[in-house]
């Protein structure tokens, strides 16, 4: 099919000015996107009080965003295949920033949920498209580290969004907190437009349902890609569930922490910023499957370490859990672009569809376990997801194209 292969332009090579601009721009884009997406997590207890909803219902402020994001990603990849990577990423950041400002003035719970659902649609133009841009434009020798830096930006953004909204909500209210994140999105949109180098190797192709479904069939027919998609679903489901209900756990006995202190606990996201490029480099040296298995196993170890009712244990376990999760995600997302020889935008979209559906379904289901059995129920549910992820990772091929 036309446009399936990369063009013949020069790669962005390590050490060049354009390569540095691309890395910085993608880092900032990932930062803003995930600050916007996850800024509501520390606000869920406040939503439960102000709008008189249950913990599981309060999680819809995130689950609706990730759900609409998941489905929209399937079309965002095709849109970027036709219009180009950079314009779609810019429009995504601009729209999500404006919607963030609308969320800040929500008069009731349904308004807030509608805006958050639309925000998921808007954000879909960044994650899969950024992965495709890196796979197409960056020298293959530097893909792992570049993907790691982008995902590090998403980790830092997720941490900052949580910490910022928790801190602002503690001294003002949740509305001011969400307005601050909306403004951040607008700043990131401007930075990407002026900083990200235009595509050199991208070859556009017109959107068509036939080509789209053919690409999906081809990717879903690849056992290796199917396992990577399943891995994204399981690990992201585990990750979001832990973060959704850790906030509730820390506001209750024996911890009883203030919102700003709970937000400070989310600073452990810095472990993801450091771990993402480090795990990407390890995978390049020691093999993707081997390092991926180690990362998932360490995620499970971090969950187990969080179990005692001790703040030290919770923070230590959450740090290991976070670092290992981002390591696994770095390897799996980089693997997608290497294994999918054609229609990489669609391969990335399918991976992220699975990834965010894991967030949506497991994140909500975790609230049911929380309501029935508290943290013990949440930990048991997440443990099962991670054991399944280990089984899937063990069946991956030893090589990216194998």
Secondary structure, 3 states (H helix, E strand, C coil): CCCCCCCCCCCECCCCHHHHHHHHHHHHHHHHHHHHHHCCHHHHHHHHHHCCCCHHHHCHHHHHHHHHHHHHHHHHHHHHHHHCHHHHHHHHHHHHHHHHHHHCCCCCHHHHHHHHHHHHHHHCCCHHHHHHHHHHHECHHHHHHHHHHHHHHHHHHHHHHHHHHHHHHHHCCHHHHHHHHHHHHHHHHHHHHHHCCCCCCCCCCCCCHHHHHHHHHHHHCCHHHHHHHHHHHHHHHHHHHHHHHHHHHHHCCCCCCCHHHHHHHHHHHHHHHHHHHHHHHHHHHHCHHHHHHHHHHHHHHHHHHCCCCCHHHHHHHHHHHHHHHHHHHHHHHHHHHHHCCCCHHHHHHHHHHHHHHHHHHHHHHHHHHHHHHHHHHHHHHHHHHHHHHHHHHHCCCCCCCC
